[in-house]
Amino acid sequence: MTLFHTGIVYFLFFISGIAALIYEVVWIRMLVSSFGATVQAVSMVVTAFMAGLALGGWVFGRWIDRQRNPILIYGFLEAGIGISAFILPFLLGVSEKAYTALYQAFPNSLSLASLARFFLSFIPLLIPTTLMGATFPVMSKHFARNPHTIGPNVGTLYSLNVLGAVVGAYLAGFFLIGRFGLPVTVFSAAGLNALSAVLAFTLVRGTRGGAVEGKEPTSVPCHDPGLKDSSRPTRFMWAVFFATGFTSLAFQILWTKGLALFVDNTVYSYSAMLATFLAGLGVGGFVWARFLKWEDHLLFRLAVLQWAIGAYGAMTLFIFHGLARFHFADNLFRTAGDNVLAFSLPYFATTIPVLFIPTFLMGLSFPLIVKILVQDLRVLGARLGQAYAVNTVGAIAGSLLAGFFLLPLMGIQKSILLVSTINVGIGAFLVLKSEGPDRSRRKIFWAGAAAFVVLVVWGVKVEKPLILSTSTFLEKSMANGISCFIRKMFPLSSLFEKQEPGRNS
């Protein structure tokens, strides 16, 4: 495989990430008219995305191992994504009519109507998202040659796709929808899918059928001296991968709730939070793939990363406290300019201190876990698909538990401390399962874990919460700040209901 060929493949996955997040922001905007609330629309789209990614990764991951033309299959997947996303608005319109007819037939059953609305919107979204979930194991199979390079290659693919998603979230939220409307935004994303498909088909013709050149992938176990049972690491790594997905999305829900005290619940704030979260994941994956390339003591390194995520998660409480005490967001919004970059600056300046560092550490963790899991390249697609699905199911569980149980029962502060404790617990579990490195490093880890326990105990017992209650904060800190600014300059009705003259949405 030439360097030019590899660059084109990476470029395909980058623009695929751009298109995917453009679709996500657009679908949220579309579903607002059906669900009547931004939070419900976000939950609907995020759930469909996660379910589709898990289903696509699981089904296509097992199938791609029996194929020899992954780039050709990738081209068809991109074409399918573009076509299904293009017709999705029409499918949602049909679903809306079906819901109306069902509601008229059963006008006294509110629970049935709500459930029907959910599934009638969920099923059309599941089609393109399932195809999106298939692209990662399919494209990873293209690079299945050497077990020692699978980590860097998969890490690079993952990071470029996620960084493309950052670009897509920013463009859709702050530029495309507001300037061109929803139809043109959908056309632009479908055009990226079409470009990706055409380039993939062109590569297939240029490489004589698109089969992976070189030797057939072989089984080369990763004998890590830091792994007690290097021949069967997946017995407990599946549980670890599920748990990391659980905590990552639980953190995202909790941090989003905390940041809602500083930025309004609009398409702008959601796009900024999503872009920052994805940027951390993408940069972390890229740094691991291009610069770190760890080969030994993988479990212990993963343990340290999980401890660091948990520790920083607890420290975000102090960041929230500082943002509230010094009216950080208020001052930025008062000085925001009129152009797109200046307008978006306060959103990103508020979200980056909270989200970027822990998501960067999460991005480092993903290719590291993949390297531990993937030992036989002949079943690379199946193993990656399973890992993708398990991690995504954990993410779904984390988002549901955090949103519907932890926040109502425990509040933001104790919920964040609980999820942070789970991350540190994952780290401790991995240390116990690993052998090495030297005792001094292990002692440092346990000392850090002990310090974290002290922090959690103090955070649970403290009488005055670090994060002020929403009502108090809105009355004292936001009265003349960002809440008034956003509501006057960009009211929710203008974002989600009213249309500008001459524009379609």
C-alpha positions as CSV (number, residue, x, y, z in Angstrom):
1,M,0.0,0.0,0.0
2,T,1.5,3.3,-1.1
3,L,1.6,6.4,1.1
4,F,-0.8,8.2,-1.3
5,H,-3.2,5.3,-1.0
6,T,-3.1,5.3,2.8
7,G,-3.6,9.1,2.8
8,I,-6.7,8.8,0.7
9,V,-8.1,6.1,3.0
10,Y,-7.6,8.3,6.0
11,F,-9.2,11.2,4.2
12,L,-12.2,9.1,3.4
13,F,-12.8,8.4,7.1
14,F,-12.2,12.0,8.1
15,I,-14.9,13.4,5.8
16,S,-17.2,10.5,6.9
17,G,-16.9,11.9,10.4
18,I,-17.8,15.4,9.2
19,A,-20.9,14.1,7.5
20,A,-22.0,12.0,10.5
21,L,-22.1,14.9,12.9
22,I,-23.7,17.3,10.5
23,Y,-26.5,14.7,10.3
24,E,-26.7,14.4,14.1
25,V,-27.2,18.2,14.6
26,V,-29.7,18.4,11.7
27,W,-31.7,15.5,13.0
28,I,-31.9,17.1,16.4
29,R,-33.3,20.2,14.8
30,M,-35.8,18.2,12.8
31,L,-37.1,16.2,15.8
32,V,-37.6,19.4,17.9
33,S,-40.9,19.9,16.0
34,S,-42.0,16.4,16.9
35,F,-40.9,16.2,20.6
36,G,-41.3,19.9,21.5
37,A,-38.1,20.0,23.6
38,T,-34.4,20.1,22.8
39,V,-33.5,17.6,25.5
40,Q,-35.9,15.0,24.3
41,A,-34.7,15.5,20.7
42,V,-31.1,15.2,21.7
43,S,-31.9,12.0,23.7
44,M,-33.7,10.5,20.7
45,V,-30.9,11.2,18.3
46,V,-28.1,10.1,20.6
47,T,-29.9,6.9,21.5
48,A,-30.4,6.1,17.8
49,F,-26.8,6.9,17.1
50,M,-25.5,4.6,19.8
51,A,-27.9,1.8,19.0
52,G,-27.0,2.0,15.3
53,L,-23.2,2.1,15.9
54,A,-23.5,-0.9,18.1
55,L,-25.7,-2.9,15.7
56,G,-23.6,-2.0,12.7
57,G,-20.3,-2.8,14.4
58,W,-21.6,-6.1,15.7
59,V,-23.2,-7.4,12.5
60,F,-20.8,-6.1,9.8
61,G,-17.8,-6.7,12.0
62,R,-18.4,-10.5,11.9
63,W,-19.2,-10.4,8.2
64,I,-16.2,-8.4,7.0
65,D,-13.7,-11.0,8.2
66,R,-14.9,-13.2,5.3
67,Q,-14.5,-10.5,2.6
68,R,-11.4,-9.5,0.7
69,N,-12.5,-6.1,-0.6
70,P,-13.0,-3.9,2.5
71,I,-12.6,-0.6,0.5
72,L,-15.3,-1.7,-2.0
73,I,-17.7,-2.5,0.9
74,Y,-16.8,0.8,2.5
75,G,-17.8,2.6,-0.7
76,F,-21.2,0.9,-0.7
77,L,-21.7,1.8,3.0
78,E,-21.0,5.5,2.3
79,A,-23.4,5.5,-0.6
80,G,-26.0,3.9,1.6
81,I,-25.5,6.4,4.4
82,G,-25.9,9.3,2.0
83,I,-29.0,7.9,0.3
84,S,-30.7,6.9,3.6
85,A,-29.9,10.2,5.2
86,F,-31.2,12.1,2.2
87,I,-34.6,10.3,2.3
88,L,-34.8,10.4,6.1
89,P,-36.8,13.7,6.3
90,F,-39.5,12.0,4.1
91,L,-39.5,8.9,6.4
92,L,-39.8,11.1,9.5
93,G,-42.8,12.8,7.7
94,V,-44.4,9.5,7.2
95,S,-43.7,8.6,10.8
96,E,-45.4,11.8,12.0
97,K,-48.5,11.0,10.0
98,A,-48.6,7.5,11.4
99,Y,-48.3,8.9,14.9
100,T,-51.1,11.4,14.2
101,A,-53.4,8.6,13.0
102,L,-52.5,6.4,16.1
103,Y,-53.1,9.3,18.5
104,Q,-56.6,9.9,16.9
105,A,-57.4,6.2,17.3
106,F,-56.3,6.1,20.9
107,P,-56.7,9.7,22.2
108,N,-56.8,8.7,25.9
109,S,-53.6,6.7,26.0
110,L,-50.8,9.3,26.5
111,S,-48.2,6.6,27.4
112,L,-48.9,4.6,24.3
113,A,-48.8,7.8,22.1
114,S,-45.4,8.8,23.6
115,L,-44.0,5.3,23.1
116,A,-45.3,5.2,19.5
117,R,-43.7,8.6,18.8
118,F,-40.4,7.4,20.1
119,F,-40.2,4.2,18.0
120,L,-41.7,5.8,14.9
121,S,-38.8,8.3,15.0
122,F,-36.2,5.8,16.2
123,I,-36.6,3.2,13.4
124,P,-35.9,5.6,10.5
125,L,-32.8,6.9,12.3
126,L,-31.5,3.4,12.9
127,I,-31.0,2.8,9.2
128,P,-28.2,5.3,8.5
129,T,-26.6,5.0,11.9
130,T,-26.3,1.2,11.5
131,L,-24.4,1.8,8.3
132,M,-22.2,4.3,10.1
133,G,-21.4,1.8,12.8
134,A,-20.3,-0.7,10.1
135,T,-17.7,1.7,8.6
136,F,-15.2,1.4,11.5
137,P,-14.6,-2.4,11.6
138,V,-14.7,-2.5,7.8
139,M,-12.1,0.2,7.4
140,S,-10.0,-1.3,10.2
141,K,-9.9,-4.6,8.3
142,H,-8.3,-2.8,5.4
143,F,-5.2,-2.2,7.6
144,A,-5.1,-5.8,9.0
145,R,-1.6,-6.9,8.3
146,N,0.7,-6.6,11.2
147,P,-0.4,-7.0,14.8
148,H,2.3,-4.6,16.0
149,T,0.8,-1.8,13.9
150,I,-2.9,-2.5,14.4
151,G,-3.0,-0.2,17.5
152,P,-1.5,2.9,15.7
153,N,-3.5,2.3,12.5
154,V,-6.8,1.9,14.4
155,G,-5.9,4.8,16.6
156,T,-5.3,7.0,13.6
157,L,-8.5,5.9,11.9
158,Y,-10.5,6.6,15.1
159,S,-8.9,10.0,15.8
160,L,-9.3,11.3,12.2
161,N,-13.0,10.2,12.2
162,V,-13.6,11.9,15.5
163,L,-11.8,15.1,14.5
164,G,-13.9,15.1,11.4
165,A,-16.9,14.9,13.6
166,V,-15.7,17.9,15.5
167,V,-15.6,19.9,12.3
168,G,-19.0,18.6,11.3
169,A,-20.6,19.6,14.7
170,Y,-19.1,23.1,14.5
171,L,-20.1,23.7,10.9
172,A,-23.6,22.5,11.4
173,G,-24.3,24.2,14.7
174,F,-22.6,27.6,14.1
175,F,-22.7,28.0,10.3
176,L,-24.6,25.8,7.9
177,I,-28.0,25.6,9.4
178,G,-28.3,29.3,10.3
179,R,-27.0,30.5,6.9
180,F,-28.3,27.9,4.4
181,G,-31.1,26.1,6.2
182,L,-31.7,22.4,6.8
183,P,-32.2,21.1,3.2
184,V,-28.9,22.6,2.0
185,T,-27.1,21.3,5.1
186,V,-28.4,17.8,4.5
187,F,-27.4,18.0,0.8
188,S,-23.9,19.1,1.8
189,A,-23.5,16.1,4.2
190,A,-24.9,13.7,1.5
191,G,-22.4,15.2,-0.9
192,L,-19.5,14.3,1.4
193,N,-20.8,10.7,1.6
194,A,-21.0,10.6,-2.2
195,L,-17.5,11.9,-2.5
196,S,-16.3,9.3,-0.1
197,A,-18.0,6.6,-2.0
198,V,-16.6,7.7,-5.4
199,L,-13.1,7.9,-4.0
200,A,-13.4,4.4,-2.5
201,F,-14.6,3.0,-5.8
202,T,-11.7,4.7,-7.5
203,L,-9.2,3.2,-5.1
204,V,-10.8,-0.2,-5.8
205,R,-10.1,0.1,-9.5
206,G,-6.6,1.3,-8.9
207,T,-5.7,-1.6,-6.6
208,R,-7.1,-4.4,-8.8
209,G,-10.3,-5.2,-6.9
210,G,-9.5,-3.5,-3.6
211,A,-8.3,-6.6,-1.9
212,V,-5.8,-6.2,0.9
213,E,-2.4,-6.7,-0.5
214,G,0.3,-8.8,1.1
215,K,0.2,-11.8,3.3
216,E,-3.0,-13.1,4.8
217,P,-3.4,-11.8,8.4
218,T,-2.1,-14.3,10.9
219,S,-2.6,-14.9,14.6
220,V,0.2,-13.3,16.5
221,P,-0.6,-13.0,20.2
222,C,0.4,-9.9,22.1
223,H,2.6,-11.2,24.9
224,D,2.6,-8.3,27.2
225,P,4.8,-8.8,30.2
226,G,2.3,-6.7,32.2
227,L,-0.6,-9.1,31.5
228,K,-1.0,-12.1,33.7
229,D,-3.0,-14.1,31.1
230,S,-1.9,-12.8,27.8
231,S,-3.4,-15.6,25.9
232,R,-7.0,-14.8,27.0
233,P,-7.2,-11.1,28.0
234,T,-10.8,-10.7,26.8
235,R,-12.3,-12.6,29.8
236,F,-12.2,-9.4,31.8
237,M,-11.4,-6.8,29.1
238,W,-15.0,-7.0,27.8
239,A,-16.2,-5.8,31.3
240,V,-13.6,-3.1,31.3
241,F,-14.6,-1.9,27.8
242,F,-18.3,-1.8,28.9
243,A,-17.4,0.1,32.1
244,T,-15.3,2.7,30.2
245,G,-18.2,3.3,27.8
246,F,-20.6,3.6,30.8
247,T,-18.5,6.2,32.6
248,S,-17.7,8.2,29.5
249,L,-21.4,8.9,28.6
250,A,-22.4,9.2,32.2
251,F,-19.8,11.9,32.6
252,Q,-21.0,13.6,29.4
253,I,-24.6,13.8,30.7
254,L,-23.4,15.1,34.1
255,W,-21.0,17.7,32.7
256,T,-23.6,18.9,30.2
257,K,-26.0,19.4,33.0
258,G,-23.4,21.3,35.0
259,L,-22.5,23.4,32.0
260,A,-26.1,24.2,31.4
261,L,-25.8,26.6,34.4
262,F,-23.4,28.7,32.3
263,V,-24.7,28.4,28.7
264,D,-28.3,28.2,27.5
265,N,-29.8,25.0,26.2
266,T,-29.6,25.8,22.5
267,V,-28.2,24.2,19.3
268,Y,-25.1,26.5,19.9
269,S,-24.3,25.1,23.3
270,Y,-24.9,21.5,22.3
271,S,-22.7,21.9,19.3
272,A,-19.9,23.4,21.4
273,M,-20.1,20.7,24.1
274,L,-20.2,17.9,21.5
275,A,-17.4,19.3,19.5
276,T,-15.2,19.7,22.6
277,F,-16.0,16.2,23.8
278,L,-15.1,14.7,20.4
279,A,-12.0,16.9,20.0
280,G,-10.6,15.4,23.2
281,L,-11.3,11.9,22.0
282,G,-9.8,12.5,18.6
283,V,-6.6,14.2,19.8
284,G,-6.1,11.5,22.4
285,G,-6.4,8.8,19.8
286,F,-4.1,10.6,17.4
287,V,-1.4,11.2,20.1
288,W,-1.4,7.5,21.1
289,A,-1.2,6.3,17.5
290,R,1.5,8.7,16.3
291,F,3.7,9.3,19.3
292,L,3.2,6.8,22.2
293,K,2.7,3.4,20.6
294,W,3.0,1.6,24.0
295,E,4.1,-2.1,23.7
296,D,4.5,-3.2,27.3
297,H,2.7,-3.0,30.7
298,L,-0.5,-2.2,28.8
299,L,-2.9,-3.0,31.6
300,F,-1.0,-0.9,34.1
301,R,-0.9,2.0,31.6
302,L,-4.7,1.7,31.1
303,A,-5.1,1.6,34.9
304,V,-3.3,4.9,35.2
305,L,-5.4,6.5,32.5
306,Q,-8.6,5.4,34.2
307,W,-7.4,6.7,37.5
308,A,-6.6,10.1,35.9
309,I,-10.0,10.3,34.3
310,G,-11.7,9.7,37.6
311,A,-9.5,12.1,39.4
312,Y,-10.0,14.9,36.9
313,G,-13.7,14.1,36.8
314,A,-13.9,14.9,40.6
315,M,-11.8,18.0,40.0
316,T,-14.4,19.4,37.5
317,L,-16.5,20.3,40.6
318,F,-13.9,22.9,41.5
319,I,-13.8,24.1,37.9
320,F,-17.6,24.6,38.0
321,H,-17.2,26.4,41.3
322,G,-14.6,28.7,39.8
323,L,-16.8,29.5,36.7
324,A,-19.6,30.4,39.0
325,R,-17.6,32.5,41.5
326,F,-15.8,34.6,38.9
327,H,-18.7,34.9,36.4
328,F,-16.4,33.7,33.7
329,A,-19.0,33.0,31.1
330,D,-20.8,36.3,31.8
331,N,-17.8,38.4,31.0
332,L,-17.0,36.5,27.8
333,F,-20.5,36.8,26.5
334,R,-20.6,40.6,27.1
335,T,-17.5,41.0,24.9
336,A,-18.4,38.5,22.2
337,G,-18.2,39.7,18.6
338,D,-20.7,39.4,15.8
339,N,-18.8,37.0,13.5
340,V,-19.1,33.2,13.8
341,L,-15.7,32.6,15.5
342,A,-16.1,35.4,18.0
343,F,-19.7,34.4,18.8
344,S,-18.7,30.7,19.4
345,L,-15.7,31.7,21.6
346,P,-17.6,32.0,24.9
347,Y,-19.2,28.6,24.4
348,F,-15.8,26.8,23.8
349,A,-14.0,28.8,26.5
350,T,-16.6,27.5,29.0
351,T,-16.7,23.9,27.9
352,I,-13.0,23.2,27.1
353,P,-11.7,23.4,30.8
354,V,-14.3,20.9,31.8
355,L,-14.4,18.5,28.9
356,F,-11.1,18.4,27.0
357,I,-8.6,16.9,29.4
358,P,-10.7,13.9,30.5
359,T,-11.9,13.2,27.0
360,F,-8.3,13.4,25.8
361,L,-7.5,10.6,28.4
362,M,-10.5,8.6,27.1
363,G,-9.1,9.0,23.6
364,L,-5.8,7.5,24.8
365,S,-7.6,4.6,26.3
366,F,-9.6,3.4,23.2
367,P,-6.7,2.3,21.0
368,L,-4.9,0.9,24.0
369,I,-7.9,-1.4,24.8
370,V,-8.1,-2.3,21.1
371,K,-4.4,-3.4,21.2
372,I,-5.1,-5.6,24.2
373,L,-8.2,-7.1,22.7
374,V,-7.0,-7.8,19.1
375,Q,-4.5,-10.6,19.0
376,D,-5.7,-12.6,15.9
377,L,-5.9,-10.4,12.8
378,R,-8.0,-13.1,11.0
379,V,-10.9,-12.1,13.2
380,L,-10.1,-8.4,13.5
381,G,-13.5,-7.3,12.1
382,A,-15.4,-9.5,14.5
383,R,-13.3,-8.5,17.5
384,L,-13.5,-4.8,16.7
385,G,-17.2,-5.0,16.0
386,Q,-17.8,-6.7,19.3
387,A,-15.7,-4.2,21.2
388,Y,-17.5,-1.3,19.5
389,A,-20.9,-2.8,20.4
390,V,-20.0,-3.6,24.0
391,N,-18.5,-0.1,24.5
392,T,-21.6,1.5,23.0
393,V,-24.0,-0.5,25.0
394,G,-22.1,0.6,28.1
395,A,-22.4,4.2,26.9
396,I,-26.2,3.8,26.5
397,A,-26.5,2.4,30.0
398,G,-24.4,5.3,31.3
399,S,-26.4,8.0,29.7
400,L,-29.7,6.5,30.8
401,L,-28.6,5.9,34.4
402,A,-27.0,9.3,34.7
403,G,-30.0,11.2,33.2
404,F,-32.9,9.3,34.7
405,F,-31.6,8.1,38.1
406,L,-28.4,9.6,39.3
407,L,-29.2,13.3,38.7
408,P,-32.8,13.1,40.2
409,L,-31.7,11.1,43.2
410,M,-28.2,12.4,44.0
411,G,-27.7,15.7,42.2
412,I,-24.8,16.8,40.1
413,Q,-22.0,16.8,42.7
414,K,-22.6,13.4,44.2
415,S,-23.3,11.9,40.8
416,I,-20.0,13.1,39.4
417,L,-18.1,11.8,42.5
418,L,-19.8,8.4,42.1
419,V,-18.9,8.1,38.4
420,S,-15.3,9.3,39.2
421,T,-15.1,6.5,41.8
422,I,-16.1,3.9,39.2
423,N,-13.3,5.1,37.0
424,V,-10.7,4.8,39.8
425,G,-12.2,1.4,40.7
426,I,-11.6,0.3,37.1
427,G,-8.0,1.4,37.5
428,A,-7.6,-0.5,40.7
429,F,-9.1,-3.6,39.1
430,L,-6.7,-3.4,36.2
431,V,-3.7,-3.0,38.6
432,L,-4.7,-6.2,40.4
433,K,-4.9,-8.0,37.1
434,S,-1.5,-6.8,35.8
435,E,2.0,-7.8,36.6
436,G,4.5,-5.0,36.8
437,P,5.9,-2.5,36.4
438,D,8.2,-2.1,39.4
439,R,6.7,-1.8,42.9
440,S,7.5,1.9,43.3
441,R,5.1,2.8,40.5
442,R,2.4,0.6,41.9
443,K,2.8,2.2,45.3
444,I,2.4,5.7,43.6
445,F,-0.8,4.5,42.0
446,W,-2.3,3.2,45.3
447,A,-1.3,6.4,47.1
448,G,-3.1,8.4,44.4
449,A,-6.1,6.1,44.8
450,A,-6.1,6.7,48.6
451,A,-5.9,10.5,48.1
452,F,-8.9,10.2,45.7
453,V,-10.9,8.4,48.4
454,V,-10.2,11.2,50.8
455,L,-11.5,13.7,48.2
456,V,-14.7,11.7,47.6
457,V,-15.4,11.4,51.3
458,W,-14.9,15.2,51.7
459,G,-17.1,15.9,48.7
460,V,-20.0,13.8,49.9
461,K,-19.9,15.2,53.5
462,V,-19.4,18.9,52.6
463,E,-22.5,20.9,53.6
464,K,-22.3,23.7,50.9
465,P,-22.2,22.2,47.4
466,L,-19.4,23.3,45.1
467,I,-22.0,23.8,42.4
468,L,-24.7,26.2,43.3
469,S,-28.3,25.2,42.8
470,T,-29.7,26.1,39.5
471,S,-32.3,28.5,40.8
472,T,-29.9,30.4,43.0
473,F,-27.3,30.6,40.2
474,L,-29.8,31.9,37.7
475,E,-31.0,34.6,40.0
476,K,-27.7,35.9,41.2
477,S,-25.1,35.1,38.5
478,M,-27.0,34.9,35.2
479,A,-29.6,37.6,35.7
480,N,-27.6,40.1,33.7
481,G,-25.3,37.7,32.0
482,I,-25.6,35.0,29.4
483,S,-29.2,34.0,30.0
484,C,-30.5,37.5,29.2
485,F,-28.0,37.9,26.3
486,I,-29.0,34.6,24.6
487,R,-32.7,35.0,25.1
488,K,-32.7,38.5,23.7
489,M,-30.3,38.0,20.8
490,F,-31.1,34.3,19.9
491,P,-34.5,33.3,21.4
492,L,-35.4,29.6,21.3
493,S,-38.3,30.3,19.1
494,S,-36.1,31.8,16.4
495,L,-33.7,28.8,16.6
496,F,-36.3,26.0,16.5
497,E,-39.6,27.4,15.2
498,K,-39.4,30.6,13.1
499,Q,-37.8,30.6,9.7
500,E,-35.9,33.5,8.2
501,P,-37.4,34.9,5.0
502,G,-36.2,33.2,1.9
503,R,-34.7,30.2,3.7
504,N,-35.9,26.7,4.1
505,S,-35.4,24.5,7.2
